[in-house]
Amino acid sequence: AAQWQPEPFIQVGALIALRHHERYDGSGYPDGLVGEAIPLEARIVAVADVFDALISPRPYKEAWTMEATLAYLYAQRGRLFDPRCVDALMRGHQQLMDICAQHSTASTRPGG
């Protein structure tokens, strides 16, 4: 009998979960992968994850401003993050914020 294989969507999700804390300069974990050795999906999610963490309020911190968030991401371009992924976010951040605003409600926002 053929060995069971997870669906491709699940495989990509598992890959992202494993690799999104790798850093472009090799300083991340779990394996210290560098640059293009990090799967593109994980490089994209790494930028999105930090963007969301900074721009959103948390119980332990206030939300950063958009300007401060973008400045931080740009400063880490080529260090922590793939420069192309940061550039893509810079080009599309307003559309991303518009989409989030369209789909957010008081019951889904932190503290709402």
C-alpha positions as CSV (number, residue, x, y, z in Angstrom):
1,A,0.0,0.0,0.0
2,A,1.1,3.5,-0.7
3,Q,2.4,5.5,2.2
4,W,0.1,8.3,3.3
5,Q,1.2,11.8,2.5
6,P,-0.2,15.0,3.9
7,E,-2.0,17.4,1.6
8,P,0.3,19.9,0.0
9,F,-1.5,22.7,1.9
10,I,-0.6,21.0,5.2
11,Q,3.0,20.5,4.0
12,V,3.4,24.2,3.3
13,G,1.8,25.1,6.6
14,A,4.2,22.8,8.4
15,L,7.2,24.2,6.5
16,I,6.2,27.8,7.4
17,A,5.7,26.8,11.1
18,L,9.1,25.2,11.2
19,R,11.0,27.9,9.3
20,H,9.4,31.3,10.0
21,H,11.9,32.1,12.8
22,E,14.9,31.5,10.6
23,R,16.6,34.9,9.8
24,Y,18.0,36.0,6.5
25,D,21.5,36.5,8.0
26,G,21.5,33.1,9.6
27,S,20.9,34.2,13.1
28,G,17.5,32.5,13.5
29,Y,16.3,29.1,14.5
30,P,15.9,26.1,14.5
31,D,18.7,25.6,12.0
32,G,20.4,28.9,11.3
33,L,19.5,28.8,7.6
34,V,20.8,31.7,5.5
35,G,19.1,33.7,2.7
36,E,17.6,31.6,-0.1
37,A,18.1,28.4,1.9
38,I,15.0,29.6,3.9
39,P,11.8,28.7,2.0
40,L,10.2,31.7,0.4
41,E,6.9,31.0,2.1
42,A,8.7,31.2,5.5
43,R,10.5,34.4,4.5
44,I,7.2,36.0,3.6
45,V,5.5,34.9,6.8
46,A,8.5,36.1,8.9
47,V,7.9,39.6,7.7
48,A,4.1,39.4,8.0
49,D,4.4,37.9,11.5
50,V,6.7,40.7,12.8
51,F,4.6,43.4,11.1
52,D,1.5,42.1,12.8
53,A,3.2,41.7,16.2
54,L,4.5,45.3,16.1
55,I,1.4,47.0,14.7
56,S,-1.0,45.2,17.1
57,P,-1.5,46.0,20.7
58,R,-0.6,43.2,23.1
59,P,-1.2,42.8,26.8
60,Y,2.5,43.5,27.4
61,K,2.9,46.4,24.9
62,E,1.2,49.2,23.0
63,A,0.9,49.0,19.3
64,W,3.7,50.6,17.3
65,T,2.8,53.3,14.8
66,M,2.8,52.4,11.1
67,E,5.8,54.6,10.7
68,A,7.8,53.0,13.4
69,T,6.9,49.5,12.2
70,L,7.9,50.2,8.6
71,A,11.1,51.8,9.8
72,Y,12.0,48.8,11.9
73,L,11.3,46.4,9.1
74,Y,13.3,48.5,6.6
75,A,16.2,48.7,9.1
76,Q,16.2,44.8,9.3
77,R,16.0,44.4,5.5
78,G,18.9,42.0,4.6
79,R,19.6,41.2,8.2
80,L,16.5,39.5,9.7
81,F,14.3,39.6,6.6
82,D,14.6,39.0,2.9
83,P,14.9,42.4,1.3
84,R,12.4,41.5,-1.5
85,C,9.8,40.5,1.1
86,V,10.3,43.8,3.0
87,D,10.1,45.7,-0.3
88,A,6.8,44.0,-1.2
89,L,5.3,44.9,2.2
90,M,6.5,48.5,1.8
91,R,4.8,48.7,-1.6
92,G,1.5,47.1,-0.4
93,H,1.2,48.0,3.3
94,Q,-1.7,50.4,2.7
95,Q,-3.7,47.8,0.8
96,L,-3.0,45.3,3.6
97,M,-4.2,47.8,6.2
98,D,-7.4,48.5,4.2
99,I,-8.2,44.8,3.9
100,C,-7.7,44.4,7.7
101,A,-9.9,47.3,8.5
102,Q,-12.7,46.0,6.2
103,H,-12.7,42.7,8.0
104,S,-12.2,43.8,11.6
105,T,-14.9,44.2,14.1
106,A,-14.9,45.3,17.8
107,S,-15.4,41.6,18.8
108,T,-12.3,40.5,16.9
109,R,-9.9,43.3,17.8
110,P,-7.7,42.9,20.9
111,G,-9.5,44.4,23.9
112,G,-12.7,44.7,21.8
